Every structure is written in C-alpha cells, then in structure tokens.
C-alpha cells in the first residue's frame, strides 16, 4: 500500500487493512519526514517527495521483498 501519511483517511484505511492483512507492506510517500504515527504503523519504507521514479521503484522492491530468514544455530 502506498500511503500519504498526511491523509487522515489514508492512515485510517492503512490501520484497517493492517488488521485484516497483517503482512501487507505499507510504503509512505510524503513531503513530510517519518513521524511517530508512521513508525507505529510499521511502514516498510518512507520516500520523500520530490523523488525520482527509480527511488520509488527501489523502495517498492524493498517493501515487497521477504524478510531475511533468521537462522537458528543448534549446538
């Protein structure tokens, strides 16, 4: 989900979607810096406006990539 965090309706929608789809990646696209509220949402990235298309593409790829597996070492 691409989110403009200044949009109150967008933030409410992001919260509802997270409740239903906990693994849904959220990427903020804003002129404002990351905030306490966006950190609470657990966003997968924050792209500051204005940005190049390549920056947005890279941020989307990172947000969609699976988290690295944690390897358990057994002794």
N, CA, C, O and CB atoms as a CASP TS submission, in Angstrom:
PFRMAT TS
TARGET T0000
AUTHOR 0000-0000-0000
METHOD Language model
MODEL 1
PARENT N/A
ATOM      1  N   UNK     1       0.847  -1.164   0.000  1.00  0.00           N
ATOM      2  CA  UNK     1       0.000   0.000   0.000  1.00  0.00           C
ATOM      3  C   UNK     1       0.897   1.233   0.000  1.00  0.00           C
ATOM      4  O   UNK     1       1.828   1.334   0.799  1.00  0.00           O
ATOM      5  CB  UNK     1      -0.966  -0.005   1.217  1.00  0.00           C
ATOM      6  N   UNK     2       0.610   2.164  -0.897  1.00  0.00           N
ATOM      7  CA  UNK     2       1.277   3.466  -0.873  1.00  0.00           C
ATOM      8  C   UNK     2       0.418   4.402  -0.044  1.00  0.00           C
ATOM      9  O   UNK     2      -0.784   4.523  -0.278  1.00  0.00           O
ATOM     10  CB  UNK     2       1.505   4.034  -2.322  1.00  0.00           C
ATOM     11  N   UNK     3       1.035   5.062   0.922  1.00  0.00           N
ATOM     12  CA  UNK     3       0.306   5.895   1.859  1.00  0.00           C
ATOM     13  C   UNK     3       0.894   7.289   1.911  1.00  0.00           C
ATOM     14  O   UNK     3       2.102   7.454   2.080  1.00  0.00           O
ATOM     15  CB  UNK     3       0.309   5.270   3.241  1.00  0.00           C
ATOM     16  N   UNK     4       0.047   8.289   1.767  1.00  0.00           N
ATOM     17  CA  UNK     4       0.422   9.675   2.055  1.00  0.00           C
ATOM     18  C   UNK     4      -0.023   9.908   3.488  1.00  0.00           C
ATOM     19  O   UNK     4      -1.212  10.099   3.738  1.00  0.00           O
ATOM     20  CB  UNK     4      -0.243  10.724   1.033  1.00  0.00           C
ATOM     21  N   UNK     5       0.923   9.895   4.447  1.00  0.00           N
ATOM     22  CA  UNK     5       0.535   9.933   5.859  1.00  0.00           C
ATOM     23  C   UNK     5      -0.146  11.220   6.309  1.00  0.00           C
ATOM     24  O   UNK     5      -0.706  11.261   7.405  1.00  0.00           O
ATOM     25  CB  UNK     5       1.733   9.717   6.694  1.00  0.00           C
ATOM     26  N   UNK     6      -0.114  12.261   5.504  1.00  0.00           N
ATOM     27  CA  UNK     6      -0.827  13.487   5.853  1.00  0.00           C
ATOM     28  C   UNK     6      -2.332  13.270   5.728  1.00  0.00           C
ATOM     29  O   UNK     6      -3.125  13.958   6.370  1.00  0.00           O
ATOM     30  CB  UNK     6      -0.373  14.658   4.953  1.00  0.00           C
ATOM     31  N   UNK     7      -2.713  12.306   4.893  1.00  0.00           N
ATOM     32  CA  UNK     7      -4.126  11.995   4.686  1.00  0.00           C
ATOM     33  C   UNK     7      -4.668  11.193   5.867  1.00  0.00           C
ATOM     34  O   UNK     7      -4.293  10.035   6.052  1.00  0.00           O
ATOM     35  CB  UNK     7      -4.326  11.215   3.367  1.00  0.00           C
ATOM     36  N   UNK     8      -5.531  11.787   6.653  1.00  0.00           N
ATOM     37  CA  UNK     8      -6.132  11.103   7.795  1.00  0.00           C
ATOM     38  C   UNK     8      -6.914   9.878   7.339  1.00  0.00           C
ATOM     39  O   UNK     8      -6.853   8.817   7.960  1.00  0.00           O
ATOM     40  CB  UNK     8      -7.048  12.056   8.573  1.00  0.00           C
ATOM     41  N   UNK     9      -7.658  10.044   6.232  1.00  0.00           N
ATOM     42  CA  UNK     9      -8.424   8.906   5.701  1.00  0.00           C
ATOM     43  C   UNK     9      -7.480   7.782   5.276  1.00  0.00           C
ATOM     44  O   UNK     9      -7.793   6.608   5.472  1.00  0.00           O
ATOM     45  CB  UNK     9      -9.304   9.349   4.502  1.00  0.00           C
ATOM     46  N   UNK    10      -6.349   8.123   4.707  1.00  0.00           N
ATOM     47  CA  UNK    10      -5.367   7.121   4.292  1.00  0.00           C
ATOM     48  C   UNK    10      -4.793   6.361   5.473  1.00  0.00           C
ATOM     49  O   UNK    10      -4.609   5.145   5.402  1.00  0.00           O
ATOM     50  CB  UNK    10      -4.246   7.776   3.516  1.00  0.00           C
ATOM     51  N   UNK    11      -4.509   7.064   6.552  1.00  0.00           N
ATOM     52  CA  UNK    11      -3.975   6.423   7.759  1.00  0.00           C
ATOM     53  C   UNK    11      -5.027   5.492   8.365  1.00  0.00           C
ATOM     54  O   UNK    11      -4.703   4.383   8.787  1.00  0.00           O
ATOM     55  CB  UNK    11      -3.531   7.490   8.800  1.00  0.00           C
ATOM     56  N   UNK    12      -6.280   5.937   8.409  1.00  0.00           N
ATOM     57  CA  UNK    12      -7.350   5.070   8.932  1.00  0.00           C
ATOM     58  C   UNK    12      -7.480   3.806   8.076  1.00  0.00           C
ATOM     59  O   UNK    12      -7.627   2.703   8.604  1.00  0.00           O
ATOM     60  CB  UNK    12      -8.705   5.834   8.969  1.00  0.00           C
ATOM     61  N   UNK    13      -7.426   3.976   6.760  1.00  0.00           N
ATOM     62  CA  UNK    13      -7.517   2.825   5.858  1.00  0.00           C
ATOM     63  C   UNK    13      -6.333   1.886   6.083  1.00  0.00           C
ATOM     64  O   UNK    13      -6.509   0.668   6.109  1.00  0.00           O
ATOM     65  CB  UNK    13      -7.564   3.290   4.380  1.00  0.00           C
ATOM     66  N   UNK    14      -5.139   2.433   6.245  1.00  0.00           N
ATOM     67  CA  UNK    14      -3.954   1.603   6.482  1.00  0.00           C
ATOM     68  C   UNK    14      -4.119   0.776   7.753  1.00  0.00           C
ATOM     69  O   UNK    14      -3.764  -0.403   7.778  1.00  0.00           O
ATOM     70  CB  UNK    14      -2.692   2.479   6.581  1.00  0.00           C
ATOM     71  N   UNK    15      -4.649   1.382   8.793  1.00  0.00           N
ATOM     72  CA  UNK    15      -4.868   0.636  10.048  1.00  0.00           C
ATOM     73  C   UNK    15      -5.869  -0.496   9.859  1.00  0.00           C
ATOM     74  O   UNK    15      -5.660  -1.608  10.345  1.00  0.00           O
ATOM     75  CB  UNK    15      -5.361   1.581  11.153  1.00  0.00           C
ATOM     76  N   UNK    16      -6.967  -0.204   9.146  1.00  0.00           N
ATOM     77  CA  UNK    16      -7.975  -1.253   8.915  1.00  0.00           C
ATOM     78  C   UNK    16      -7.397  -2.382   8.068  1.00  0.00           C
ATOM     79  O   UNK    16      -7.650  -3.557   8.332  1.00  0.00           O
ATOM     80  CB  UNK    16      -9.227  -0.663   8.225  1.00  0.00           C
ATOM     81  N   UNK    17      -6.621  -2.020   7.051  1.00  0.00           N
ATOM     82  CA  UNK    17      -6.026  -3.052   6.208  1.00  0.00           C
ATOM     83  C   UNK    17      -5.009  -3.878   6.981  1.00  0.00           C
ATOM     84  O   UNK    17      -4.926  -5.092   6.791  1.00  0.00           O
ATOM     85  CB  UNK    17      -5.366  -2.424   4.985  1.00  0.00           C
ATOM     86  N   UNK    18      -4.240  -3.238   7.847  1.00  0.00           N
ATOM     87  CA  UNK    18      -3.277  -3.982   8.660  1.00  0.00           C
ATOM     88  C   UNK    18      -3.974  -4.973   9.582  1.00  0.00           C
ATOM     89  O   UNK    18      -3.461  -6.064   9.827  1.00  0.00           O
ATOM     90  CB  UNK    18      -2.425  -3.021   9.482  1.00  0.00           C
ATOM     91  N   UNK    19      -5.116  -4.602  10.080  1.00  0.00           N
ATOM     92  CA  UNK    19      -5.863  -5.508  10.945  1.00  0.00           C
ATOM     93  C   UNK    19      -6.286  -6.753  10.164  1.00  0.00           C
ATOM     94  O   UNK    19      -6.201  -7.872  10.669  1.00  0.00           O
ATOM     95  CB  UNK    19      -7.099  -4.796  11.541  1.00  0.00           C
ATOM     96  N   UNK    20      -6.739  -6.547   8.933  1.00  0.00           N
ATOM     97  CA  UNK    20      -7.206  -7.677   8.110  1.00  0.00           C
ATOM     98  C   UNK    20      -6.074  -8.406   7.416  1.00  0.00           C
ATOM     99  O   UNK    20      -6.142  -9.618   7.213  1.00  0.00           O
ATOM    100  CB  UNK    20      -8.189  -7.194   7.075  1.00  0.00           C
ATOM    101  N   UNK    21      -5.025  -7.667   7.049  1.00  0.00           N
ATOM    102  CA  UNK    21      -3.895  -8.238   6.307  1.00  0.00           C
ATOM    103  C   UNK    21      -2.598  -7.837   7.011  1.00  0.00           C
ATOM    104  O   UNK    21      -1.915  -6.922   6.551  1.00  0.00           O
ATOM    105  CB  UNK    21      -3.894  -7.756   4.810  1.00  0.00           C
ATOM    106  N   UNK    22      -2.247  -8.490   8.100  1.00  0.00           N
ATOM    107  CA  UNK    22      -1.110  -8.063   8.913  1.00  0.00           C
ATOM    108  C   UNK    22       0.230  -8.020   8.169  1.00  0.00           C
ATOM    109  O   UNK    22       1.142  -7.302   8.581  1.00  0.00           O
ATOM    110  CB  UNK    22      -0.984  -8.972  10.082  1.00  0.00           C
ATOM    111  N   UNK    23       0.351  -8.772   7.095  1.00  0.00           N
ATOM    112  CA  UNK    23       1.617  -8.809   6.358  1.00  0.00           C
ATOM    113  C   UNK    23       1.645  -7.828   5.184  1.00  0.00           C
ATOM    114  O   UNK    23       2.607  -7.813   4.415  1.00  0.00           O
ATOM    115  CB  UNK    23       1.873 -10.213   5.850  1.00  0.00           C
ATOM    116  N   UNK    24       0.612  -7.021   5.044  1.00  0.00           N
ATOM    117  CA  UNK    24       0.555  -6.057   3.946  1.00  0.00           C
ATOM    118  C   UNK    24       1.646  -5.006   4.127  1.00  0.00           C
ATOM    119  O   UNK    24       1.682  -4.318   5.147  1.00  0.00           O
ATOM    120  CB  UNK    24      -0.841  -5.387   3.871  1.00  0.00           C
ATOM    121  N   UNK    25       2.541  -4.877   3.137  1.00  0.00           N
ATOM    122  CA  UNK    25       3.568  -3.839   3.265  1.00  0.00           C
ATOM    123  C   UNK    25       2.977  -2.454   3.012  1.00  0.00           C
ATOM    124  O   UNK    25       2.150  -2.267   2.119  1.00  0.00           O
ATOM    125  CB  UNK    25       4.727  -4.107   2.289  1.00  0.00           C
ATOM    126  N   UNK    26       3.416  -1.497   3.807  1.00  0.00           N
ATOM    127  CA  UNK    26       2.976  -0.112   3.655  1.00  0.00           C
ATOM    128  C   UNK    26       4.205   0.746   3.389  1.00  0.00           C
ATOM    129  O   UNK    26       5.201   0.670   4.109  1.00  0.00           O
ATOM    130  CB  UNK    26       2.200   0.389   4.926  1.00  0.00           C
ATOM    131  N   UNK    27       4.120   1.555   2.355  1.00  0.00           N
ATOM    132  CA  UNK    27       5.206   2.449   1.976  1.00  0.00           C
ATOM    133  C   UNK    27       4.672   3.873   1.994  1.00  0.00           C
ATOM    134  O   UNK    27       3.710   4.187   1.293  1.00  0.00           O
ATOM    135  CB  UNK    27       5.788   2.082   0.573  1.00  0.00           C
ATOM    136  N   UNK    28       5.295   4.737   2.795  1.00  0.00           N
ATOM    137  CA  UNK    28       4.876   6.141   2.863  1.00  0.00           C
ATOM    138  C   UNK    28       5.555   6.932   1.756  1.00  0.00           C
ATOM    139  O   UNK    28       6.743   6.764   1.484  1.00  0.00           O
ATOM    140  CB  UNK    28       5.209   6.754   4.249  1.00  0.00           C
ATOM    141  N   UNK    29       4.780   7.789   1.131  1.00  0.00           N
ATOM    142  CA  UNK    29       5.270   8.688   0.094  1.00  0.00           C
ATOM    143  C   UNK    29       4.785  10.069   0.497  1.00  0.00           C
ATOM    144  O   UNK    29       3.598  10.377   0.390  1.00  0.00           O
ATOM    145  CB  UNK    29       4.764   8.274  -1.363  1.00  0.00           C
ATOM    146  N   UNK    30       5.729  10.916   0.971  1.00  0.00           N
ATOM    147  CA  UNK    30       5.295  12.168   1.559  1.00  0.00           C
ATOM    148  C   UNK    30       6.368  13.239   1.466  1.00  0.00           C
ATOM    149  O   UNK    30       7.548  12.938   1.286  1.00  0.00           O
ATOM    150  CB  UNK    30       4.903  11.956   2.997  1.00  0.00           C
ATOM    151  N   UNK    31       5.955  14.472   1.589  1.00  0.00           N
ATOM    152  CA  UNK    31       6.893  15.583   1.692  1.00  0.00           C
ATOM    153  C   UNK    31       7.369  15.720   3.133  1.00  0.00           C
ATOM    154  O   UNK    31       8.401  16.339   3.394  1.00  0.00           O
ATOM    155  CB  UNK    31       6.244  16.900   1.205  1.00  0.00           C
ATOM    156  N   UNK    32       6.612  15.138   4.077  1.00  0.00           N
ATOM    157  CA  UNK    32       6.967  15.188   5.494  1.00  0.00           C
ATOM    158  C   UNK    32       7.872  14.019   5.869  1.00  0.00           C
ATOM    159  O   UNK    32       7.800  12.941   5.278  1.00  0.00           O
ATOM    160  CB  UNK    32       5.702  15.178   6.365  1.00  0.00           C
ATOM    161  N   UNK    33       8.711  14.250   6.846  1.00  0.00           N
ATOM    162  CA  UNK    33       9.596  13.198   7.353  1.00  0.00           C
ATOM    163  C   UNK    33       8.789  12.145   8.101  1.00  0.00           C
ATOM    164  O   UNK    33       7.647  12.402   8.481  1.00  0.00           O
ATOM    165  CB  UNK    33      10.684  13.795   8.274  1.00  0.00           C
ATOM    166  N   UNK    34       9.366  10.955   8.321  1.00  0.00           N
ATOM    167  CA  UNK    34       8.665   9.939   9.106  1.00  0.00           C
ATOM    168  C   UNK    34       8.261  10.494  10.465  1.00  0.00           C
ATOM    169  O   UNK    34       8.970  11.310  11.054  1.00  0.00           O
ATOM    170  CB  UNK    34       9.545   8.692   9.283  1.00  0.00           C
ATOM    171  N   UNK    35       7.122  10.043  10.948  1.00  0.00           N
ATOM    172  CA  UNK    35       6.588  10.538  12.211  1.00  0.00           C
ATOM    173  C   UNK    35       6.367   9.382  13.182  1.00  0.00           C
ATOM    174  O   UNK    35       6.533   8.212  12.835  1.00  0.00           O
ATOM    175  CB  UNK    35       5.274  11.306  11.980  1.00  0.00           C
ATOM    176  N   UNK    36       5.995   9.734  14.380  1.00  0.00           N
ATOM    177  CA  UNK    36       5.659   8.727  15.396  1.00  0.00           C
ATOM    178  C   UNK    36       4.537   7.831  14.878  1.00  0.00           C
ATOM    179  O   UNK    36       4.578   6.611  15.037  1.00  0.00           O
ATOM    180  CB  UNK    36       5.241   9.405  16.737  1.00  0.00           C
ATOM    181  N   UNK    37       3.541   8.448  14.260  1.00  0.00           N
ATOM    182  CA  UNK    37       2.386   7.693  13.761  1.00  0.00           C
ATOM    183  C   UNK    37       2.785   6.695  12.675  1.00  0.00           C
ATOM    184  O   UNK    37       2.309   5.560  12.675  1.00  0.00           O
ATOM    185  CB  UNK    37       1.326   8.651  13.218  1.00  0.00           C
ATOM    186  N   UNK    38       3.653   7.107  11.753  1.00  0.00           N
ATOM    187  CA  UNK    38       4.060   6.178  10.695  1.00  0.00           C
ATOM    188  C   UNK    38       4.929   5.064  11.270  1.00  0.00           C
ATOM    189  O   UNK    38       4.874   3.930  10.796  1.00  0.00           O
ATOM    190  CB  UNK    38       4.819   6.925   9.578  1.00  0.00           C
ATOM    191  N   UNK    39       5.724   5.374  12.277  1.00  0.00           N
ATOM    192  CA  UNK    39       6.518   4.316  12.916  1.00  0.00           C
ATOM    193  C   UNK    39       5.605   3.321  13.621  1.00  0.00           C
ATOM    194  O   UNK    39       5.890   2.123  13.636  1.00  0.00           O
ATOM    195  CB  UNK    39       7.527   4.919  13.921  1.00  0.00           C
ATOM    196  N   UNK    40       4.501   3.808  14.211  1.00  0.00           N
ATOM    197  CA  UNK    40       3.536   2.901  14.855  1.00  0.00           C
ATOM    198  C   UNK    40       2.906   1.963  13.840  1.00  0.00           C
ATOM    199  O   UNK    40       2.605   0.812  14.156  1.00  0.00           O
ATOM    200  CB  UNK    40       2.441   3.700  15.575  1.00  0.00           C
ATOM    201  N   UNK    41       2.705   2.451  12.623  1.00  0.00           N
ATOM    202  CA  UNK    41       2.128   1.607  11.581  1.00  0.00           C
ATOM    203  C   UNK    41       3.109   0.526  11.121  1.00  0.00           C
ATOM    204  O   UNK    41       2.705  -0.463  10.509  1.00  0.00           O
ATOM    205  CB  UNK    41       1.701   2.462  10.391  1.00  0.00           C
ATOM    206  N   UNK    42       4.378   0.714  11.411  1.00  0.00           N
ATOM    207  CA  UNK    42       5.370  -0.265  10.978  1.00  0.00           C
ATOM    208  C   UNK    42       5.577  -0.238   9.479  1.00  0.00           C
ATOM    209  O   UNK    42       5.674  -1.287   8.842  1.00  0.00           O
ATOM    210  CB  UNK    42       4.959  -1.650  11.408  1.00  0.00           C
ATOM    211  N   UNK    43       5.644   0.951   8.913  1.00  0.00           N
ATOM    212  CA  UNK    43       5.787   1.077   7.467  1.00  0.00           C
ATOM    213  C   UNK    43       7.089   0.453   7.002  1.00  0.00           C
ATOM    214  O   UNK    43       8.086   0.433   7.724  1.00  0.00           O
ATOM    215  CB  UNK    43       5.725   2.545   7.044  1.00  0.00           C
ATOM    216  N   UNK    44       7.057  -0.061   5.767  1.00  0.00           N
ATOM    217  CA  UNK    44       8.218  -0.721   5.194  1.00  0.00           C
ATOM    218  C   UNK    44       9.214   0.234   4.578  1.00  0.00           C
ATOM    219  O   UNK    44      10.288  -0.190   4.151  1.00  0.00           O
ATOM    220  CB  UNK    44       7.784  -1.697   4.174  1.00  0.00           C
ATOM    221  N   UNK    45       8.889   1.498   4.521  1.00  0.00           N
ATOM    222  CA  UNK    45       9.798   2.481   3.949  1.00  0.00           C
ATOM    223  C   UNK    45       9.129   3.834   3.880  1.00  0.00           C
ATOM    224  O   UNK    45       7.923   3.968   4.085  1.00  0.00           O
ATOM    225  CB  UNK    45      10.264   2.048   2.562  1.00  0.00           C
ATOM    226  N   UNK    46       9.946   4.841   3.585  1.00  0.00           N
ATOM    227  CA  UNK    46       9.444   6.210   3.504  1.00  0.00           C
ATOM    228  C   UNK    46      10.203   6.902   2.377  1.00  0.00           C
ATOM    229  O   UNK    46      11.423   7.047   2.448  1.00  0.00           O
ATOM    230  CB  UNK    46       9.614   6.978   4.877  1.00  0.00           C
ATOM    231  N   UNK    47       9.497   7.324   1.349  1.00  0.00           N
ATOM    232  CA  UNK    47      10.103   8.010   0.217  1.00  0.00           C
ATOM    233  C   UNK    47       9.692   9.474   0.290  1.00  0.00           C
ATOM    234  O   UNK    47       8.505   9.798   0.307  1.00  0.00           O
ATOM    235  CB  UNK    47       9.676   7.364  -1.147  1.00  0.00           C
ATOM    236  N   UNK    48      10.684  10.349   0.334  1.00  0.00           N
ATOM    237  CA  UNK    48      10.421  11.782   0.452  1.00  0.00           C
ATOM    238  C   UNK    48      10.179  12.394  -0.928  1.00  0.00           C
ATOM    239  O   UNK    48      10.923  12.138  -1.875  1.00  0.00           O
ATOM    240  CB  UNK    48      11.597  12.494   1.157  1.00  0.00           C
ATOM    241  N   UNK    49       9.122  13.208  -1.023  1.00  0.00           N
ATOM    242  CA  UNK    49       8.834  13.950  -2.246  1.00  0.00           C
ATOM    243  C   UNK    49       9.721  15.181  -2.294  1.00  0.00           C
ATOM    244  O   UNK    49      10.017  15.729  -1.232  1.00  0.00           O
ATOM    245  CB  UNK    49       7.335  14.347  -2.324  1.00  0.00           C
ATOM    246  N   UNK    50      10.153  15.639  -3.416  1.00  0.00           N
ATOM    247  CA  UNK    50      10.062  15.007  -4.726  1.00  0.00           C
ATOM    248  C   UNK    50      11.076  13.872  -4.824  1.00  0.00           C
ATOM    249  O   UNK    50      12.138  13.924  -4.204  1.00  0.00           O
ATOM    250  CB  UNK    50      10.291  16.041  -5.850  1.00  0.00           C
ATOM    251  N   UNK    51      10.750  12.869  -5.591  1.00  0.00           N
ATOM    252  CA  UNK    51      11.632  11.716  -5.752  1.00  0.00           C
ATOM    253  C   UNK    51      11.666  11.306  -7.212  1.00  0.00           C
ATOM    254  O   UNK    51      10.787  11.661  -7.997  1.00  0.00           O
ATOM    255  CB  UNK    51      11.172  10.536  -4.865  1.00  0.00           C
ATOM    256  N   UNK    52      12.678  10.566  -7.554  1.00  0.00           N
ATOM    257  CA  UNK    52      12.791  10.002  -8.909  1.00  0.00           C
ATOM    258  C   UNK    52      12.026   8.683  -8.942  1.00  0.00           C
ATOM    259  O   UNK    52      11.868   8.008  -7.925  1.00  0.00           O
ATOM    260  CB  UNK    52      14.300   9.788  -9.323  1.00  0.00           C
ATOM    261  N   UNK    53      11.568   8.346 -10.112  1.00  0.00           N
ATOM    262  CA  UNK    53      10.841   7.087 -10.268  1.00  0.00           C
ATOM    263  C   UNK    53      11.698   5.907  -9.815  1.00  0.00           C
ATOM    264  O   UNK    53      11.186   4.962  -9.215  1.00  0.00           O
ATOM    265  CB  UNK    53      10.405   6.895 -11.731  1.00  0.00           C
ATOM    266  N   UNK    54      12.982   5.959 -10.095  1.00  0.00           N
ATOM    267  CA  UNK    54      13.875   4.865  -9.694  1.00  0.00           C
ATOM    268  C   UNK    54      13.929   4.716  -8.173  1.00  0.00           C
ATOM    269  O   UNK    54      14.056   3.601  -7.666  1.00  0.00           O
ATOM    270  CB  UNK    54      15.289   5.104 -10.246  1.00  0.00           C
ATOM    271  N   UNK    55      13.833   5.832  -7.440  1.00  0.00           N
ATOM    272  CA  UNK    55      13.809   5.763  -5.975  1.00  0.00           C
ATOM    273  C   UNK    55      12.543   5.074  -5.488  1.00  0.00           C
ATOM    274  O   UNK    55      12.587   4.251  -4.573  1.00  0.00           O
ATOM    275  CB  UNK    55      13.912   7.169  -5.365  1.00  0.00           C
ATOM    276  N   UNK    56      11.421   5.412  -6.100  1.00  0.00           N
ATOM    277  CA  UNK    56      10.158   4.783  -5.733  1.00  0.00           C
ATOM    278  C   UNK    56      10.186   3.293  -6.068  1.00  0.00           C
ATOM    279  O   UNK    56       9.751   2.467  -5.266  1.00  0.00           O
ATOM    280  CB  UNK    56       8.984   5.471  -6.450  1.00  0.00           C
ATOM    281  N   UNK    57      10.692   2.952  -7.242  1.00  0.00           N
ATOM    282  CA  UNK    57      10.777   1.543  -7.638  1.00  0.00           C
ATOM    283  C   UNK    57      11.628   0.746  -6.653  1.00  0.00           C
ATOM    284  O   UNK    57      11.264  -0.364  -6.265  1.00  0.00           O
ATOM    285  CB  UNK    57      11.357   1.418  -9.056  1.00  0.00           C
ATOM    286  N   UNK    58      12.764   1.320  -6.251  1.00  0.00           N
ATOM    287  CA  UNK    58      13.642   0.638  -5.313  1.00  0.00           C
ATOM    288  C   UNK    58      12.953   0.452  -3.954  1.00  0.00           C
ATOM    289  O   UNK    58      13.056  -0.613  -3.346  1.00  0.00           O
ATOM    290  CB  UNK    58      14.952   1.422  -5.146  1.00  0.00           C
ATOM    291  N   UNK    59      12.261   1.476  -3.488  1.00  0.00           N
ATOM    292  CA  UNK    59      11.557   1.385  -2.203  1.00  0.00           C
ATOM    293  C   UNK    59      10.449   0.330  -2.262  1.00  0.00           C
ATOM    294  O   UNK    59      10.242  -0.409  -1.299  1.00  0.00           O
ATOM    295  CB  UNK    59      10.964   2.758  -1.817  1.00  0.00           C
ATOM    296  N   UNK    60       9.744   0.260  -3.380  1.00  0.00           N
ATOM    297  CA  UNK    60       8.685  -0.748  -3.541  1.00  0.00           C
ATOM    298  C   UNK    60       9.286  -2.148  -3.533  1.00  0.00           C
ATOM    299  O   UNK    60       8.761  -3.052  -2.884  1.00  0.00           O
ATOM    300  CB  UNK    60       7.893  -0.511  -4.855  1.00  0.00           C
ATOM    301  N   UNK    61      10.386  -2.323  -4.255  1.00  0.00           N
ATOM    302  CA  UNK    61      11.049  -3.636  -4.280  1.00  0.00           C
ATOM    303  C   UNK    61      11.466  -4.057  -2.872  1.00  0.00           C
ATOM    304  O   UNK    61      11.273  -5.209  -2.484  1.00  0.00           O
ATOM    305  CB  UNK    61      12.282  -3.605  -5.211  1.00  0.00           C
ATOM    306  N   UNK    62      12.034  -3.129  -2.110  1.00  0.00           N
ATOM    307  CA  UNK    62      12.447  -3.453  -0.742  1.00  0.00           C
ATOM    308  C   UNK    62      11.250  -3.782   0.139  1.00  0.00           C
ATOM    309  O   UNK    62      11.307  -4.711   0.945  1.00  0.00           O
ATOM    310  CB  UNK    62      13.234  -2.293  -0.136  1.00  0.00           C
ATOM    311  N   UNK    63      10.170  -3.026  -0.009  1.00  0.00           N
ATOM    312  CA  UNK    63       8.973  -3.265   0.815  1.00  0.00           C
ATOM    313  C   UNK    63       8.335  -4.616   0.497  1.00  0.00           C
ATOM    314  O   UNK    63       7.752  -5.253   1.373  1.00  0.00           O
ATOM    315  CB  UNK    63       7.946  -2.144   0.601  1.00  0.00           C
ATOM    316  N   UNK    64       8.448  -5.046  -0.752  1.00  0.00           N
ATOM    317  CA  UNK    64       7.823  -6.304  -1.162  1.00  0.00           C
ATOM    318  C   UNK    64       8.716  -7.517  -0.975  1.00  0.00           C
ATOM    319  O   UNK    64       8.244  -8.652  -1.023  1.00  0.00           O
ATOM    320  CB  UNK    64       7.412  -6.217  -2.592  1.00  0.00           C
ATOM    321  N   UNK    65      10.012  -7.282  -0.760  1.00  0.00           N
ATOM    322  CA  UNK    65      10.915  -8.419  -0.619  1.00  0.00           C
ATOM    323  C   UNK    65      10.683  -9.086   0.736  1.00  0.00           C
ATOM    324  O   UNK    65      10.438  -8.410   1.735  1.00  0.00           O
ATOM    325  CB  UNK    65      12.397  -7.971  -0.767  1.00  0.00           C
ATOM    326  N   UNK    66      10.761 -10.402   0.762  1.00  0.00           N
ATOM    327  CA  UNK    66      10.530 -11.103   2.028  1.00  0.00           C
ATOM    328  C   UNK    66      11.638 -10.781   3.028  1.00  0.00           C
ATOM    329  O   UNK    66      12.781 -10.516   2.655  1.00  0.00           O
ATOM    330  CB  UNK    66      10.446 -12.629   1.797  1.00  0.00           C
ATOM    331  N   UNK    67      11.272 -10.811   4.292  1.00  0.00           N
ATOM    332  CA  UNK    67      12.254 -10.576   5.351  1.00  0.00           C
ATOM    333  C   UNK    67      13.258 -11.719   5.345  1.00  0.00           C
ATOM    334  O   UNK    67      12.891 -12.869   5.102  1.00  0.00           O
ATOM    335  CB  UNK    67      11.565 -10.447   6.747  1.00  0.00           C
ATOM    336  N   UNK    68      14.515 -11.411   5.609  1.00  0.00           N
ATOM    337  CA  UNK    68      15.511 -12.495   5.638  1.00  0.00           C
ATOM    338  C   UNK    68      15.181 -13.507   6.730  1.00  0.00           C
ATOM    339  O   UNK    68      14.737 -13.156   7.823  1.00  0.00           O
ATOM    340  CB  UNK    68      16.929 -11.924   5.860  1.00  0.00           C
ATOM    341  N   UNK    69      15.409 -14.742   6.404  1.00  0.00           N
ATOM    342  CA  UNK    69      15.158 -15.820   7.369  1.00  0.00           C
ATOM    343  C   UNK    69      16.152 -15.717   8.522  1.00  0.00           C
ATOM    344  O   UNK    69      17.329 -15.418   8.317  1.00  0.00           O
ATOM    345  CB  UNK    69      15.260 -17.215   6.684  1.00  0.00           C
ATOM    346  N   UNK    70      15.680 -15.960   9.696  1.00  0.00           N
ATOM    347  CA  UNK    70      16.559 -15.994  10.859  1.00  0.00           C
ATOM    348  C   UNK    70      17.008 -17.431  11.027  1.00  0.00           C
ATOM    349  O   UNK    70      16.199 -18.344  11.194  1.00  0.00           O
ATOM    350  CB  UNK    70      15.843 -15.454  12.155  1.00  0.00           C
ATOM    351  N   UNK    71      18.306 -17.606  10.979  1.00  0.00           N
ATOM    352  CA  UNK    71      18.844 -18.955  11.111  1.00  0.00           C
ATOM    353  C   UNK    71      19.068 -19.279  12.575  1.00  0.00           C
ATOM    354  O   UNK    71      19.681 -18.511  13.317  1.00  0.00           O
ATOM    355  CB  UNK    71      20.154 -19.105  10.319  1.00  0.00           C
ATOM    356  N   UNK    72      18.564 -20.416  12.966  1.00  0.00           N
ATOM    357  CA  UNK    72      18.741 -20.856  14.352  1.00  0.00           C
ATOM    358  C   UNK    72      19.948 -21.783  14.396  1.00  0.00           C
ATOM    359  O   UNK    72      20.021 -22.763  13.654  1.00  0.00           O
ATOM    360  CB  UNK    72      17.452 -21.574  14.901  1.00  0.00           C
ATOM    361  N   UNK    73      20.871 -21.470  15.254  1.00  0.00           N
ATOM    362  CA  UNK    73      22.062 -22.296  15.410  1.00  0.00           C
ATOM    363  C   UNK    73      21.821 -23.271  16.548  1.00  0.00           C
ATOM    364  O   UNK    73      21.540 -22.871  17.678  1.00  0.00           O
ATOM    365  CB  UNK    73      23.327 -21.426  15.675  1.00  0.00           C
ATOM    366  N   UNK    74      21.935 -24.537  16.241  1.00  0.00           N
ATOM    367  CA  UNK    74      21.752 -25.571  17.275  1.00  0.00           C
ATOM    368  C   UNK    74      23.102 -26.102  17.679  1.00  0.00           C
ATOM    369  O   UNK    74      23.968 -26.346  16.838  1.00  0.00           O
ATOM    370  CB  UNK    74      20.842 -26.728  16.775  1.00  0.00           C
ATOM    371  N   UNK    75      23.274 -26.276  18.959  1.00  0.00           N
ATOM    372  CA  UNK    75      24.556 -26.809  19.463  1.00  0.00           C
ATOM    373  C   UNK    75      24.392 -28.208  19.947  1.00  0.00           C
ATOM    374  O   UNK    75      25.357 -28.820  20.405  1.00  0.00           O
ATOM    375  CB  UNK    75      25.112 -25.944  20.584  1.00  0.00           C
TER
END
